[in-house]
Amino acid sequence: MYIQPSLHFWTGRVDSETDERSFRYHQVINTSDPCSANQKSEKSIRFIGFKSDEGVRRNKGRVGAGKAPDEIRKSLAKLPWHLPSSTSICDCGDVVCDNGKLEEAQAELGQAVSEIIQGKGYPIILGGGHETFYGHYLGVRSVIGEHVKLGMINIDAHFDLRSYDKEPTSGTMFKQILDHDKNSSYFCAGIQKQGNTLALFDEAKRHDVEFILEEQLSNKSLENSLEKMDDFIDKNDVIILTLCMDSISSAYAPGVSAPSPFGLAPDVVREIIRKVVSHPKTISFDVSEVNPSLDHSGQTVLLAAHLINEAIINFHE
């Protein structure tokens, strides 16, 4: 299920071949090392793609997110590089979900995430449907151990707490985790009443999920929301962050499986990302639910790339 990284997607304009201040991502990305951190690096960022539509298909959504990792790479490649030369950045390739083998693919993604963290790198996972997060979680939990308090922060319009009695999907991950991991807790920013049944709000209450409604998140109220996030972070030992792109208004992110007319503004999402990744407890980040086949102008892919860039720049800054 693993595909080796390639420089094929990392191309773009060259303003200078020698002046590092003029470099772009495609000039600094590495695809040749084993994705363990360079010991001389102050910050080591490691991309791993998860090419999966299976969770969305099972959830009866619009498939196409499996194509997102490569499209995000193409968009990131062209962005200016603003970090010092002491920063190491590597593309570690992809885990591919074929033939409906979602659970196996999630386990393999978990192994890749685990290896990156053990190698002192920070994983940036390029999804895929939001089933990406379960593999992301598996990798982090395997490294930190079962007794460490793990806080999961999700920027999303949906709780993703649906039943997995029949099979796991892109809408079941957090219930899967909370049902079996008593040292995990969950905070969701951007929840929409239009995207969740009353039963799902009840499920969130049963699992002590902390959340902020989309309508409560704006630039005017952001400070209070970030304070709530601070309190959540303080209660946990390790933090992992996931962004579901359908949390963002469809005016800015139309290329998703479930577009949100009343979604969040990109600048609000950017501030949440900056806040969370700058905290030293944060260990990893993923972006999910970009669907290039529905993104006819490419604006959702571009927005995802810009938000990932924000995360990289601000990681533990």
C-alpha positions in Angstrom: 0.0 0.0 0.0 3.1 2.3 0.2 4.3 4.4 -2.7 7.8 5.9 -2.7 8.0 9.7 -2.9 8.8 11.4 -6.2 10.0 14.9 -7.2 7.5 14.8 -10.1 5.0 16.9 -8.3 7.5 19.3 -6.8 8.2 21.7 -9.6 7.8 25.5 -10.1 9.3 28.8 -10.9 13.0 29.4 -10.0 13.9 33.0 -9.1 17.4 32.0 -8.1 19.4 28.7 -7.8 21.7 30.1 -5.1 19.9 32.7 -3.1 18.0 30.8 -0.3 15.8 33.9 0.3 14.4 33.4 -3.2 13.6 29.7 -2.8 10.3 28.0 -3.1 9.1 24.7 -1.7 10.1 22.7 -4.7 13.7 23.9 -4.2 14.0 22.7 -0.6 11.9 19.5 -0.5 13.8 16.2 0.0 12.6 12.9 -1.2 15.7 10.8 -0.8 16.3 10.5 2.9 14.5 7.8 5.1 12.3 10.5 6.6 14.0 10.5 9.9 15.0 14.0 11.1 18.4 15.5 10.2 20.1 15.9 13.6 21.3 19.4 12.5 17.8 20.5 11.9 16.0 22.8 14.3 12.6 21.8 12.8 11.9 18.6 10.7 8.7 18.5 8.7 7.6 15.2 7.1 4.8 14.9 4.6 3.0 11.6 4.2 0.0 11.2 1.9 -3.1 9.1 2.4 -4.8 8.3 -0.9 -8.1 7.1 0.3 -11.8 7.5 -0.8 -13.0 4.4 0.9 -14.3 6.0 4.1 -16.2 8.6 2.1 -17.6 5.9 -0.2 -18.8 3.9 2.8 -20.3 7.2 4.2 -22.2 7.7 1.0 -20.3 10.9 0.2 -18.9 12.2 -3.1 -15.6 10.4 -3.7 -12.4 12.0 -5.1 -10.4 13.0 -2.1 -7.9 10.2 -2.8 -6.5 12.4 -5.6 -5.8 15.3 -3.2 -2.3 14.6 -1.9 -0.6 15.0 -5.3 -2.6 18.1 -6.1 -1.7 19.7 -2.8 1.9 18.9 -3.4 1.7 20.7 -6.8 0.3 23.7 -5.1 2.7 23.7 -2.2 5.6 23.4 -4.5 5.1 26.9 -5.9 4.8 28.7 -2.6 7.8 30.8 -1.3 9.9 29.1 1.4 10.1 31.3 4.5 11.9 29.1 7.0 15.6 29.1 7.7 18.0 26.6 6.2 18.2 24.8 9.5 14.7 23.5 8.7 14.4 20.1 7.2 11.4 19.2 5.0 10.8 15.8 3.4 8.1 14.1 1.3 7.8 10.5 2.6 5.5 9.3 -0.1 2.0 7.9 0.2 -0.1 5.1 1.7 -2.8 4.0 -0.8 -6.1 2.4 0.1 -6.9 -0.1 -2.7 -9.7 -2.7 -3.0 -11.7 -1.3 -0.1 -9.0 -2.3 2.4 -9.5 0.8 4.6 -8.6 -0.7 7.9 -5.3 -2.1 6.6 -4.5 1.2 5.0 -5.2 3.1 8.2 -2.8 0.7 10.1 -0.1 1.3 7.5 -0.6 5.1 7.7 -0.3 4.7 11.5 3.0 2.9 11.1 4.4 5.6 8.8 3.3 8.4 11.3 4.9 6.4 14.1 8.2 6.1 12.2 8.2 9.9 11.5 7.6 10.8 15.1 10.2 8.3 16.4 12.7 9.9 13.9 12.1 13.3 15.6 10.0 14.6 12.7 6.6 16.4 12.7 4.1 14.5 10.5 2.0 16.6 8.1 -0.6 14.1 6.7 -2.2 14.9 3.3 -5.6 13.2 3.1 -7.7 11.6 1.7 -11.1 11.4 3.2 -11.4 12.2 6.9 -10.9 8.5 7.6 -7.2 9.7 7.3 -7.5 10.8 10.9 -7.9 7.3 12.4 -4.5 6.2 10.9 -3.0 9.5 12.1 -4.3 8.7 15.6 -3.0 5.1 15.5 0.5 6.3 14.8 0.6 9.0 17.5 -0.9 6.7 20.2 1.6 3.9 19.4 4.5 6.3 20.1 3.2 8.1 23.2 1.8 5.0 24.9 -1.6 4.1 26.2 -1.5 6.1 29.5 -0.6 9.6 28.1 -3.5 12.0 27.9 -4.1 12.7 24.2 -6.1 15.7 23.1 -7.7 15.6 19.6 -8.6 19.0 18.1 -10.7 18.8 15.0 -11.7 21.8 12.8 -14.9 20.4 11.3 -18.5 21.0 10.5 -19.3 17.4 11.7 -18.7 15.5 14.9 -17.7 12.3 13.0 -19.3 10.3 15.9 -21.5 8.0 13.9 -21.9 4.3 14.6 -19.4 1.9 13.2 -21.4 -1.3 13.9 -21.5 -2.2 10.3 -18.1 -0.8 9.3 -15.9 2.2 9.9 -16.3 5.2 7.6 -15.1 8.8 7.2 -17.8 9.7 9.8 -17.0 7.3 12.6 -13.4 7.9 13.7 -13.9 9.8 16.8 -16.4 7.4 18.2 -14.1 4.5 17.4 -11.4 6.3 19.4 -13.4 7.5 22.3 -15.2 4.2 22.8 -11.8 2.4 23.3 -9.3 5.0 24.4 -10.2 6.3 27.9 -7.1 8.6 27.9 -8.2 10.5 24.8 -10.4 13.6 24.7 -12.0 15.6 21.9 -12.5 19.2 21.0 -14.3 20.2 17.8 -14.3 23.8 16.4 -16.8 24.7 13.7 -19.7 22.3 14.4 -22.8 23.1 12.3 -26.4 22.2 13.4 -27.2 21.6 9.7 -24.5 18.9 9.6 -25.3 16.9 12.7 -28.5 15.2 14.0 -29.7 15.7 17.5 -28.6 12.1 18.1 -25.0 13.1 17.3 -25.2 16.0 19.7 -26.4 13.5 22.3 -23.4 11.2 21.4 -21.1 14.2 21.8 -22.5 14.8 25.3 -22.1 11.2 26.3 -18.4 11.4 25.4 -17.8 14.8 27.0 -16.9 16.3 23.7 -16.1 20.0 23.9 -17.2 22.0 20.8 -17.8 25.4 19.4 -20.5 26.0 16.9 -19.6 27.5 13.5 -21.9 30.5 14.3 -20.0 31.2 17.4 -16.7 31.4 15.6 -15.8 34.7 14.0 -13.0 37.2 14.2 -15.0 39.1 16.9 -15.4 36.0 19.1 -12.2 34.2 18.2 -10.3 35.3 21.4 -12.8 33.6 23.7 -12.8 30.5 21.5 -9.0 30.3 21.6 -9.1 30.6 25.4 -11.4 27.5 25.5 -8.9 25.7 23.3 -6.1 26.7 25.7 -8.0 25.2 28.5 -8.4 22.0 26.6 -4.7 21.9 25.7 -3.8 22.4 29.3 -5.8 19.3 30.3 -3.8 17.0 28.0 -0.2 15.9 27.5 -0.1 15.6 23.7 -2.2 17.4 21.1 -3.0 16.3 17.5 -4.7 18.6 15.1 -6.9 17.7 12.1 -8.6 20.0 9.6 -11.6 18.8 7.6 -11.8 21.2 4.7 -15.6 21.0 4.6 -15.6 23.2 7.8 -14.8 26.1 5.6 -17.4 28.1 3.7 -18.1 26.7 0.2 -17.5 30.2 -1.1 -13.8 29.5 -0.4 -13.7 25.7 -0.4 -16.2 24.3 -2.9 -14.1 21.2 -3.7 -15.1 19.0 -0.8 -17.4 16.0 -0.4 -19.9 18.0 1.8 -19.8 21.7 1.0 -20.8 24.2 3.8 -22.7 27.3 2.8 -22.4 28.6 6.4 -18.9 27.4 7.0 -15.9 29.1 8.6 -13.9 31.9 7.0 -10.4 31.0 6.0 -8.8 33.6 8.2 -10.5 32.1 11.3 -9.3 28.7 10.4 -5.8 30.1 9.9 -5.8 31.6 13.4 -6.9 28.4 15.0 -4.2 26.5 13.2 -1.5 29.0 14.2 -2.7 28.8 17.8 -2.6 25.0 18.0 0.6 24.2 16.1 2.6 26.9 18.0 1.9 25.1 21.3 4.8 22.7 22.2 2.4 19.9 23.1 1.2 19.6 19.4 2.9 16.7 17.7 1.2 16.4 14.2 -1.3 17.8 11.8 -3.5 16.5 8.9 -5.7 18.0 6.3 -8.6 16.0 4.8 -11.6 16.1 2.5 -10.1 18.1 -0.4 -11.8 16.7 -3.5 -10.0 17.9 -6.7 -12.6 16.4 -8.9 -15.1 18.9 -7.5 -12.6 21.8 -7.3 -13.0 23.1 -10.9 -11.1 26.3 -10.3 -8.5 24.7 -8.0 -9.2 27.2 -5.2 -9.8 24.5 -2.5 -6.5 22.8 -3.2 -4.8 26.2 -3.1 -6.4 27.1 0.2 -5.4 23.8 1.7 -1.8 24.4 0.6 -1.8 27.8 2.1 -3.2 26.5 5.4 -0.6 23.7 5.5 2.1 26.4 4.8 0.8 28.4 7.8 1.0 25.2 10.0 4.6 24.6 8.9 5.7 28.2 9.5 4.1 28.3 12.9 4.9 24.9 14.2 6.1 25.5 17.8 7.0 29.1 17.0 
